[in-house]
Amino acid sequence: MANIKSAKKRILVNETKAARNKAIRSKVKTYVKKVEAAVAAKDKEAANAALLACISEVNKACSKGVYHKNTAARKVSRLTKAVNSIA
């Protein structure tokens, strides 16, 4: 355990940031699952609606530094490709 005041503060701040990042990642995963479920059900309209919401959440996570921009772009690209594959 840290003895120095600044080190104790860093531990608290890091725990807070980790909890926030975890919540944001979890939210993104939920939106991704909704898109994948709509794609699996071959429901084009629901998939497009879920995709728009998901892209928004991924971009928010990216802007807050939870995801690297390339990771966010890759996720969006894969989901878009999956939705477009519905005939």
Biopython code that builds the backbone (N, CA, C, O; Angstrom):
import numpy as np
from Bio.PDB.StructureBuilder import StructureBuilder

atoms = [
    (1, "MET", "N", (0.856, -1.194, 0.000)),
    (1, "MET", "CA", (0.000, 0.000, 0.000)),
    (1, "MET", "C", (0.890, 1.241, 0.000)),
    (1, "MET", "O", (1.943, 1.270, 0.636)),
    (2, "ALA", "N", (0.446, 2.255, -0.722)),
    (2, "ALA", "CA", (1.212, 3.491, -0.838)),
    (2, "ALA", "C", (1.189, 4.269, 0.473)),
    (2, "ALA", "O", (0.196, 4.258, 1.201)),
    (3, "ASN", "N", (2.300, 4.943, 0.760)),
    (3, "ASN", "CA", (2.391, 5.782, 1.958)),
    (3, "ASN", "C", (2.342, 7.261, 1.609)),
    (3, "ASN", "O", (1.910, 8.083, 2.418)),
    (4, "ILE", "N", (2.784, 7.598, 0.406)),
    (4, "ILE", "CA", (2.856, 8.995, 0.000)),
    (4, "ILE", "C", (1.459, 9.470, -0.432)),
    (4, "ILE", "O", (0.707, 8.764, -1.104)),
    (5, "LYS", "N", (1.158, 10.702, -0.009)),
    (5, "LYS", "CA", (-0.181, 11.248, -0.247)),
    (5, "LYS", "C", (-0.545, 11.259, -1.736)),
    (5, "LYS", "O", (-1.655, 10.879, -2.106)),
    (6, "SER", "N", (0.381, 11.690, -2.579)),
    (6, "SER", "CA", (0.098, 11.772, -4.014)),
    (6, "SER", "C", (-0.117, 10.385, -4.619)),
    (6, "SER", "O", (-0.920, 10.219, -5.537)),
    (7, "ALA", "N", (0.605, 9.392, -4.097)),
    (7, "ALA", "CA", (0.451, 8.019, -4.588)),
    (7, "ALA", "C", (-0.916, 7.465, -4.190)),
    (7, "ALA", "O", (-1.550, 6.749, -4.966)),
    (8, "LYS", "N", (-1.368, 7.798, -2.979)),
    (8, "LYS", "CA", (-2.703, 7.379, -2.524)),
    (8, "LYS", "C", (-3.777, 7.995, -3.419)),
    (8, "LYS", "O", (-4.748, 7.335, -3.790)),
    (9, "LYS", "N", (-3.587, 9.271, -3.758)),
    (9, "LYS", "CA", (-4.540, 9.952, -4.620)),
    (9, "LYS", "C", (-4.570, 9.302, -6.003)),
    (9, "LYS", "O", (-5.642, 9.101, -6.574)),
    (10, "ARG", "N", (-3.400, 8.975, -6.536)),
    (10, "ARG", "CA", (-3.324, 8.345, -7.860)),
    (10, "ARG", "C", (-4.099, 7.025, -7.863)),
    (10, "ARG", "O", (-4.789, 6.708, -8.832)),
    (11, "ILE", "N", (-3.984, 6.264, -6.784)),
    (11, "ILE", "CA", (-4.700, 4.990, -6.683)),
    (11, "ILE", "C", (-6.208, 5.234, -6.769)),
    (11, "ILE", "O", (-6.912, 4.536, -7.499)),
    (12, "LEU", "N", (-6.699, 6.222, -6.025)),
    (12, "LEU", "CA", (-8.132, 6.541, -6.032)),
    (12, "LEU", "C", (-8.589, 7.018, -7.408)),
    (12, "LEU", "O", (-9.634, 6.596, -7.905)),
    (13, "VAL", "N", (-7.799, 7.900, -8.017)),
    (13, "VAL", "CA", (-8.153, 8.441, -9.332)),
    (13, "VAL", "C", (-8.168, 7.322, -10.369)),
    (13, "VAL", "O", (-9.069, 7.258, -11.204)),
    (14, "ASN", "N", (-7.172, 6.441, -10.316)),
    (14, "ASN", "CA", (-7.103, 5.333, -11.276)),
    (14, "ASN", "C", (-8.284, 4.382, -11.127)),
    (14, "ASN", "O", (-8.805, 3.882, -12.123)),
    (15, "GLU", "N", (-8.710, 4.129, -9.893)),
    (15, "GLU", "CA", (-9.877, 3.265, -9.662)),
    (15, "GLU", "C", (-11.137, 3.898, -10.260)),
    (15, "GLU", "O", (-11.957, 3.218, -10.876)),
    (16, "THR", "N", (-11.274, 5.211, -10.066)),
    (16, "THR", "CA", (-12.430, 5.932, -10.599)),
    (16, "THR", "C", (-12.450, 5.872, -12.120)),
    (16, "THR", "O", (-13.487, 5.598, -12.725)),
    (17, "LYS", "N", (-11.292, 6.132, -12.739)),
    (17, "LYS", "CA", (-11.204, 6.109, -14.205)),
    (17, "LYS", "C", (-11.438, 4.703, -14.744)),
    (17, "LYS", "O", (-12.091, 4.538, -15.775)),
    (18, "ALA", "N", (-10.914, 3.689, -14.059)),
    (18, "ALA", "CA", (-11.092, 2.304, -14.504)),
    (18, "ALA", "C", (-12.568, 1.918, -14.469)),
    (18, "ALA", "O", (-13.062, 1.245, -15.373)),
    (19, "ALA", "N", (-13.268, 2.346, -13.421)),
    (19, "ALA", "CA", (-14.698, 2.047, -13.304)),
    (19, "ALA", "C", (-15.486, 2.724, -14.425)),
    (19, "ALA", "O", (-16.399, 2.127, -14.996)),
    (20, "ARG", "N", (-15.134, 3.960, -14.735)),
    (20, "ARG", "CA", (-15.802, 4.708, -15.804)),
    (20, "ARG", "C", (-15.559, 4.040, -17.147)),
    (20, "ARG", "O", (-16.491, 3.852, -17.930)),
    (21, "ASN", "N", (-14.301, 3.680, -17.416)),
    (21, "ASN", "CA", (-13.954, 3.027, -18.678)),
    (21, "ASN", "C", (-14.675, 1.691, -18.826)),
    (21, "ASN", "O", (-15.141, 1.346, -19.911)),
    (22, "LYS", "N", (-14.764, 0.947, -17.731)),
    (22, "LYS", "CA", (-15.436, -0.352, -17.745)),
    (22, "LYS", "C", (-16.915, -0.183, -18.073)),
    (22, "LYS", "O", (-17.480, -0.962, -18.840)),
    (23, "ALA", "N", (-17.536, 0.835, -17.491)),
    (23, "ALA", "CA", (-18.960, 1.098, -17.746)),
    (23, "ALA", "C", (-19.189, 1.458, -19.209)),
    (23, "ALA", "O", (-20.147, 0.993, -19.826)),
    (24, "ILE", "N", (-18.308, 2.285, -19.759)),
    (24, "ILE", "CA", (-18.447, 2.710, -21.152)),
    (24, "ILE", "C", (-18.249, 1.518, -22.088)),
    (24, "ILE", "O", (-19.004, 1.343, -23.044)),
    (25, "ARG", "N", (-17.217, 0.687, -21.807)),
    (25, "ARG", "CA", (-16.964, -0.506, -22.631)),
    (25, "ARG", "C", (-18.150, -1.460, -22.591)),
    (25, "ARG", "O", (-18.531, -2.035, -23.611)),
    (26, "SER", "N", (-18.727, -1.623, -21.410)),
    (26, "SER", "CA", (-19.872, -2.506, -21.239)),
    (26, "SER", "C", (-21.062, -1.995, -22.053)),
    (26, "SER", "O", (-21.773, -2.779, -22.681)),
    (27, "LYS", "N", (-21.271, -0.682, -22.038)),
    (27, "LYS", "CA", (-22.369, -0.068, -22.795)),
    (27, "LYS", "C", (-22.186, -0.317, -24.289)),
    (27, "LYS", "O", (-23.140, -0.651, -24.992)),
    (28, "VAL", "N", (-20.957, -0.153, -24.767)),
    (28, "VAL", "CA", (-20.668, -0.383, -26.190)),
    (28, "VAL", "C", (-20.937, -1.843, -26.544)),
    (28, "VAL", "O", (-21.525, -2.129, -27.587)),
    (29, "LYS", "N", (-20.514, -2.760, -25.691)),
    (29, "LYS", "CA", (-20.729, -4.190, -25.952)),
    (29, "LYS", "C", (-22.218, -4.510, -26.057)),
    (29, "LYS", "O", (-22.624, -5.327, -26.883)),
    (30, "THR", "N", (-23.029, -3.865, -25.219)),
    (30, "THR", "CA", (-24.475, -4.071, -25.254)),
    (30, "THR", "C", (-25.043, -3.632, -26.598)),
    (30, "THR", "O", (-25.860, -4.336, -27.192)),
    (31, "TYR", "N", (-24.607, -2.466, -27.077)),
    (31, "TYR", "CA", (-25.081, -1.965, -28.369)),
    (31, "TYR", "C", (-24.627, -2.877, -29.505)),
    (31, "TYR", "O", (-25.379, -3.115, -30.450)),
    (32, "VAL", "N", (-23.399, -3.387, -29.417)),
    (32, "VAL", "CA", (-22.876, -4.300, -30.447)),
    (32, "VAL", "C", (-23.717, -5.578, -30.477)),
    (32, "VAL", "O", (-24.037, -6.087, -31.551)),
    (33, "LYS", "N", (-24.073, -6.093, -29.304)),
    (33, "LYS", "CA", (-24.893, -7.307, -29.231)),
    (33, "LYS", "C", (-26.264, -7.082, -29.871)),
    (33, "LYS", "O", (-26.798, -7.978, -30.525)),
    (34, "LYS", "N", (-26.834, -5.888, -29.684)),
    (34, "LYS", "CA", (-28.130, -5.577, -30.288)),
    (34, "LYS", "C", (-28.041, -5.608, -31.816)),
    (34, "LYS", "O", (-28.935, -6.122, -32.488)),
    (35, "VAL", "N", (-26.951, -5.052, -32.357)),
    (35, "VAL", "CA", (-26.751, -5.062, -33.813)),
    (35, "VAL", "C", (-26.596, -6.497, -34.302)),
    (35, "VAL", "O", (-27.228, -6.896, -35.280)),
    (36, "GLU", "N", (-25.752, -7.271, -33.620)),
    (36, "GLU", "CA", (-25.502, -8.651, -34.029)),
    (36, "GLU", "C", (-26.770, -9.503, -33.947)),
    (36, "GLU", "O", (-26.983, -10.382, -34.782)),
    (37, "ALA", "N", (-27.607, -9.245, -32.945)),
    (37, "ALA", "CA", (-28.869, -9.984, -32.809)),
    (37, "ALA", "C", (-29.805, -9.658, -33.977)),
    (37, "ALA", "O", (-30.460, -10.547, -34.522)),
    (38, "ALA", "N", (-29.863, -8.384, -34.353)),
    (38, "ALA", "CA", (-30.714, -7.977, -35.476)),
    (38, "ALA", "C", (-30.209, -8.576, -36.781)),
    (38, "ALA", "O", (-31.005, -8.974, -37.632)),
    (39, "VAL", "N", (-28.889, -8.641, -36.944)),
    (39, "VAL", "CA", (-28.294, -9.235, -38.148)),
    (39, "VAL", "C", (-28.605, -10.731, -38.190)),
    (39, "VAL", "O", (-28.945, -11.274, -39.241)),
    (40, "ALA", "N", (-28.486, -11.385, -37.043)),
    (40, "ALA", "CA", (-28.764, -12.825, -36.967)),
    (40, "ALA", "C", (-30.226, -13.116, -37.304)),
    (40, "ALA", "O", (-30.540, -14.146, -37.901)),
    (41, "ALA", "N", (-31.120, -12.195, -36.914)),
    (41, "ALA", "CA", (-32.547, -12.356, -37.197)),
    (41, "ALA", "C", (-32.903, -11.898, -38.618)),
    (41, "ALA", "O", (-34.046, -12.026, -39.057)),
    (42, "LYS", "N", (-31.894, -11.361, -39.330)),
    (42, "LYS", "CA", (-32.067, -10.846, -40.701)),
    (42, "LYS", "C", (-33.137, -9.759, -40.779)),
    (42, "LYS", "O", (-33.889, -9.671, -41.750)),
    (43, "ASP", "N", (-33.186, -8.929, -39.728)),
    (43, "ASP", "CA", (-34.125, -7.803, -39.684)),
    (43, "ASP", "C", (-33.378, -6.530, -40.088)),
    (43, "ASP", "O", (-32.703, -5.908, -39.267)),
    (44, "LYS", "N", (-33.506, -6.154, -41.354)),
    (44, "LYS", "CA", (-32.731, -5.041, -41.934)),
    (44, "LYS", "C", (-33.013, -3.707, -41.234)),
    (44, "LYS", "O", (-32.085, -2.962, -40.920)),
    (45, "GLU", "N", (-34.290, -3.411, -40.992)),
    (45, "GLU", "CA", (-34.649, -2.121, -40.382)),
    (45, "GLU", "C", (-34.132, -2.016, -38.948)),
    (45, "GLU", "O", (-33.560, -0.999, -38.556)),
    (46, "ALA", "N", (-34.338, -3.073, -38.177)),
    (46, "ALA", "CA", (-33.865, -3.070, -36.792)),
    (46, "ALA", "C", (-32.341, -2.997, -36.750)),
    (46, "ALA", "O", (-31.763, -2.321, -35.899)),
    (47, "ALA", "N", (-31.705, -3.696, -37.674)),
    (47, "ALA", "CA", (-30.233, -3.699, -37.726)),
    (47, "ALA", "C", (-29.705, -2.303, -38.035)),
    (47, "ALA", "O", (-28.739, -1.852, -37.420)),
    (48, "ASN", "N", (-30.340, -1.613, -38.994)),
    (48, "ASN", "CA", (-29.900, -0.250, -39.332)),
    (48, "ASN", "C", (-30.088, 0.707, -38.162)),
    (48, "ASN", "O", (-29.223, 1.539, -37.888)),
    (49, "ALA", "N", (-31.224, 0.587, -37.471)),
    (49, "ALA", "CA", (-31.487, 1.451, -36.309)),
    (49, "ALA", "C", (-30.479, 1.177, -35.198)),
    (49, "ALA", "O", (-29.941, 2.102, -34.591)),
    (50, "ALA", "N", (-30.230, -0.108, -34.941)),
    (50, "ALA", "CA", (-29.273, -0.494, -33.894)),
    (50, "ALA", "C", (-27.867, -0.057, -34.273)),
    (50, "ALA", "O", (-27.083, 0.345, -33.412)),
    (51, "LEU", "N", (-27.544, -0.137, -35.574)),
    (51, "LEU", "CA", (-26.212, 0.259, -36.047)),
    (51, "LEU", "C", (-25.966, 1.745, -35.816)),
    (51, "LEU", "O", (-24.886, 2.129, -35.367)),
    (52, "LEU", "N", (-26.950, 2.579, -36.117)),
    (52, "LEU", "CA", (-26.786, 4.023, -35.908)),
    (52, "LEU", "C", (-26.516, 4.337, -34.437)),
    (52, "LEU", "O", (-25.631, 5.128, -34.114)),
    (53, "ALA", "N", (-27.287, 3.710, -33.555)),
    (53, "ALA", "CA", (-27.099, 3.929, -32.112)),
    (53, "ALA", "C", (-25.730, 3.432, -31.670)),
    (53, "ALA", "O", (-25.052, 4.072, -30.866)),
    (54, "CYS", "N", (-25.333, 2.278, -32.210)),
    (54, "CYS", "CA", (-24.052, 1.671, -31.839)),
    (54, "CYS", "C", (-22.873, 2.530, -32.300)),
    (54, "CYS", "O", (-21.913, 2.729, -31.555)),
    (55, "ILE", "N", (-22.950, 3.034, -33.524)),
    (55, "ILE", "CA", (-21.874, 3.887, -34.051)),
    (55, "ILE", "C", (-21.708, 5.119, -33.173)),
    (55, "ILE", "O", (-20.589, 5.547, -32.890)),
    (56, "SER", "N", (-22.826, 5.682, -32.749)),
    (56, "SER", "CA", (-22.796, 6.854, -31.871)),
    (56, "SER", "C", (-22.069, 6.538, -30.563)),
    (56, "SER", "O", (-21.225, 7.313, -30.115)),
    (57, "GLU", "N", (-22.397, 5.408, -29.960)),
    (57, "GLU", "CA", (-21.772, 5.022, -28.687)),
    (57, "GLU", "C", (-20.279, 4.728, -28.857)),
    (57, "GLU", "O", (-19.471, 5.111, -28.011)),
    (58, "VAL", "N", (-19.917, 4.055, -29.940)),
    (58, "VAL", "CA", (-18.509, 3.740, -30.193)),
    (58, "VAL", "C", (-17.718, 5.032, -30.370)),
    (58, "VAL", "O", (-16.619, 5.170, -29.832)),
    (59, "ASN", "N", (-18.278, 5.979, -31.124)),
    (59, "ASN", "CA", (-17.592, 7.256, -31.346)),
    (59, "ASN", "C", (-17.453, 8.063, -30.056)),
    (59, "ASN", "O", (-16.445, 8.738, -29.846)),
    (60, "LYS", "N", (-18.473, 7.991, -29.190)),
    (60, "LYS", "CA", (-18.384, 8.669, -27.889)),
    (60, "LYS", "C", (-17.261, 8.058, -27.051)),
    (60, "LYS", "O", (-16.475, 8.771, -26.428)),
    (61, "ALA", "N", (-17.203, 6.729, -27.048)),
    (61, "ALA", "CA", (-16.160, 6.027, -26.288)),
    (61, "ALA", "C", (-14.781, 6.397, -26.831)),
    (61, "ALA", "O", (-13.829, 6.560, -26.068)),
    (62, "CYS", "N", (-14.684, 6.525, -28.136)),
    (62, "CYS", "CA", (-13.420, 6.890, -28.785)),
    (62, "CYS", "C", (-13.011, 8.309, -28.385)),
    (62, "CYS", "O", (-11.847, 8.559, -28.071)),
    (63, "SER", "N", (-13.967, 9.229, -28.397)),
    (63, "SER", "CA", (-13.656, 10.623, -28.079)),
    (63, "SER", "C", (-13.264, 10.797, -26.615)),
    (63, "SER", "O", (-12.546, 11.733, -26.265)),
    (64, "LYS", "N", (-13.739, 9.892, -25.765)),
    (64, "LYS", "CA", (-13.404, 9.963, -24.341)),
    (64, "LYS", "C", (-12.119, 9.203, -24.015)),
    (64, "LYS", "O", (-11.684, 9.171, -22.864)),
    (65, "GLY", "N", (-11.521, 8.597, -25.029)),
    (65, "GLY", "CA", (-10.241, 7.925, -24.822)),
    (65, "GLY", "C", (-10.357, 6.503, -24.322)),
    (65, "GLY", "O", (-9.360, 5.912, -23.908)),
    (66, "VAL", "N", (-11.563, 5.935, -24.350)),
    (66, "VAL", "CA", (-11.737, 4.553, -23.895)),
    (66, "VAL", "C", (-11.228, 3.597, -24.969)),
    (66, "VAL", "O", (-10.601, 2.582, -24.664)),
    (67, "TYR", "N", (-11.507, 3.933, -26.235)),
    (67, "TYR", "CA", (-11.026, 3.144, -27.367)),
    (67, "TYR", "C", (-10.078, 3.985, -28.203)),
    (67, "TYR", "O", (-10.255, 5.198, -28.316)),
    (68, "HIS", "N", (-9.065, 3.341, -28.792)),
    (68, "HIS", "CA", (-8.193, 3.987, -29.763)),
    (68, "HIS", "C", (-9.021, 4.219, -31.021)),
    (68, "HIS", "O", (-9.954, 3.467, -31.300)),
    (69, "LYS", "N", (-8.683, 5.255, -31.777)),
    (69, "LYS", "CA", (-9.497, 5.595, -32.954)),
    (69, "LYS", "C", (-9.530, 4.476, -33.978)),
    (69, "LYS", "O", (-10.552, 4.272, -34.634)),
    (70, "ASN", "N", (-8.437, 3.749, -34.129)),
    (70, "ASN", "CA", (-8.420, 2.638, -35.088)),
    (70, "ASN", "C", (-9.307, 1.486, -34.620)),
    (70, "ASN", "O", (-9.948, 0.821, -35.433)),
    (71, "THR", "N", (-9.342, 1.257, -33.320)),
    (71, "THR", "CA", (-10.199, 0.203, -32.759)),
    (71, "THR", "C", (-11.658, 0.560, -33.004)),
    (71, "THR", "O", (-12.460, -0.285, -33.402)),
    (72, "ALA", "N", (-11.989, 1.820, -32.761)),
    (72, "ALA", "CA", (-13.362, 2.280, -32.973)),
    (72, "ALA", "C", (-13.743, 2.149, -34.445)),
    (72, "ALA", "O", (-14.839, 1.692, -34.770)),
    (73, "ALA", "N", (-12.847, 2.546, -35.322)),
    (73, "ALA", "CA", (-13.109, 2.469, -36.762)),
    (73, "ALA", "C", (-13.297, 1.019, -37.193)),
    (73, "ALA", "O", (-14.163, 0.718, -38.014)),
    (74, "ARG", "N", (-12.486, 0.123, -36.637)),
    (74, "ARG", "CA", (-12.579, -1.305, -36.977)),
    (74, "ARG", "C", (-13.921, -1.878, -36.535)),
    (74, "ARG", "O", (-14.562, -2.622, -37.277)),
    (75, "LYS", "N", (-14.342, -1.525, -35.320)),
    (75, "LYS", "CA", (-15.632, -2.011, -34.812)),
    (75, "LYS", "C", (-16.776, -1.529, -35.707)),
    (75, "LYS", "O", (-17.644, -2.313, -36.092)),
    (76, "VAL", "N", (-16.770, -0.243, -36.032)),
    (76, "VAL", "CA", (-17.822, 0.336, -36.859)),
    (76, "VAL", "C", (-17.828, -0.323, -38.235)),
    (76, "VAL", "O", (-18.885, -0.657, -38.769)),
    (77, "SER", "N", (-16.643, -0.506, -38.798)),
    (77, "SER", "CA", (-16.524, -1.108, -40.124)),
    (77, "SER", "C", (-17.092, -2.520, -40.152)),
    (77, "SER", "O", (-17.845, -2.873, -41.060)),
    (78, "ARG", "N", (-16.737, -3.318, -39.173)),
    (78, "ARG", "CA", (-17.205, -4.709, -39.115)),
    (78, "ARG", "C", (-18.717, -4.784, -38.942)),
    (78, "ARG", "O", (-19.384, -5.604, -39.573)),
    (79, "LEU", "N", (-19.248, -3.923, -38.083)),
    (79, "LEU", "CA", (-20.705, -3.927, -37.865)),
    (79, "LEU", "C", (-21.448, -3.468, -39.125)),
    (79, "LEU", "O", (-22.469, -4.046, -39.498)),
    (80, "THR", "N", (-20.930, -2.436, -39.767)),
    (80, "THR", "CA", (-21.558, -1.918, -40.984)),
    (80, "THR", "C", (-21.550, -2.995, -42.067)),
    (80, "THR", "O", (-22.540, -3.192, -42.771)),
    (81, "LYS", "N", (-20.424, -3.683, -42.186)),
    (81, "LYS", "CA", (-20.292, -4.758, -43.172)),
    (81, "LYS", "C", (-21.304, -5.872, -42.890)),
    (81, "LYS", "O", (-21.906, -6.423, -43.812)),
    (82, "ALA", "N", (-21.481, -6.193, -41.618)),
    (82, "ALA", "CA", (-22.434, -7.241, -41.228)),
    (82, "ALA", "C", (-23.873, -6.836, -41.572)),
    (82, "ALA", "O", (-24.655, -7.641, -42.079)),
    (83, "VAL", "N", (-24.205, -5.568, -41.286)),
    (83, "VAL", "CA", (-25.563, -5.087, -41.577)),
    (83, "VAL", "C", (-25.799, -5.049, -43.086)),
    (83, "VAL", "O", (-26.881, -5.401, -43.556)),
    (84, "ASN", "N", (-24.797, -4.626, -43.838)),
    (84, "ASN", "CA", (-24.942, -4.543, -45.299)),
    (84, "ASN", "C", (-25.026, -5.934, -45.952)),
    (84, "ASN", "O", (-25.495, -6.068, -47.082)),
    (85, "SER", "N", (-24.566, -6.964, -45.230)),
    (85, "SER", "CA", (-24.598, -8.313, -45.795)),
    (85, "SER", "C", (-26.004, -8.918, -45.787)),
    (85, "SER", "O", (-26.249, -9.944, -46.422)),
    (86, "ILE", "N", (-26.931, -8.268, -45.059)),
    (86, "ILE", "CA", (-28.320, -8.757, -45.048)),
    (86, "ILE", "C", (-28.943, -8.492, -46.424)),
    (86, "ILE", "O", (-28.974, -7.354, -46.894)),
    (87, "ALA", "N", (-29.427, -9.534, -47.045)),
    (87, "ALA", "CA", (-29.977, -9.388, -48.409)),
    (87, "ALA", "C", (-31.343, -8.736, -48.389)),
    (87, "ALA", "O", (-31.948, -8.537, -49.442)),
]
sb = StructureBuilder()
sb.init_structure("model")
sb.init_model(0)
sb.init_chain("A")
sb.init_seg("    ")
for serial, (resi, resn, name, xyz) in enumerate(atoms, 1):
    if name == "N":
        sb.init_residue(resn, " ", resi, " ")
    sb.init_atom(name, np.array(xyz, "f"), 0.0, 1.0, " ", f" {name:<3s}", serial, name[0])
structure = sb.get_structure()
